């Protein structure tokens, strides 16, 4: 008899605990009723079918999430690869800019040398033109206009005027 009364006490405690859990469950369901209807497209199934219905409704969403997650990982890898390529391009660009600055410096020096060369060349041409002008004025043919002597030929006196 004592064992039966002890079992009844345990059973009544378990029953009270079960009632408390049912009340908490009902309160949670009432609190999230609008969300459940939104997920299940306006339906509110019985409590025993609720878990199965929600998992079925969330399965396509979970699959879509997994698909988008893998795509985002692939996109992240692509972004990292592109960032590495951008760094390489920036490094090459800075190298080319340095080379270009060096070449610009060299080009400037070559331009100066070219200008000096042209100045000396034009000075020489002006000198020859001036010499030719003097020869015309003095009626002496300049050396570069006179016929060149053949080898072993007697060279006429150039200082005589014709």
Secondary structure, 3 states (H helix, E strand, C coil): CHHHHHHHHHHHHHHHHHHHHHHHHHHHHHHCHHHHHHHCCCCCCCHHHHHHHHHHHHHHHHHHHHHHHHHHHHHHHHHHHHHHHHHHHHHHHHHHHHHHHHHHHHHHHHHHHHHHHHHHHHHHHHHHHHHHHHHHHHCCCCCCCCCCCCCCCCCCCCCCCC
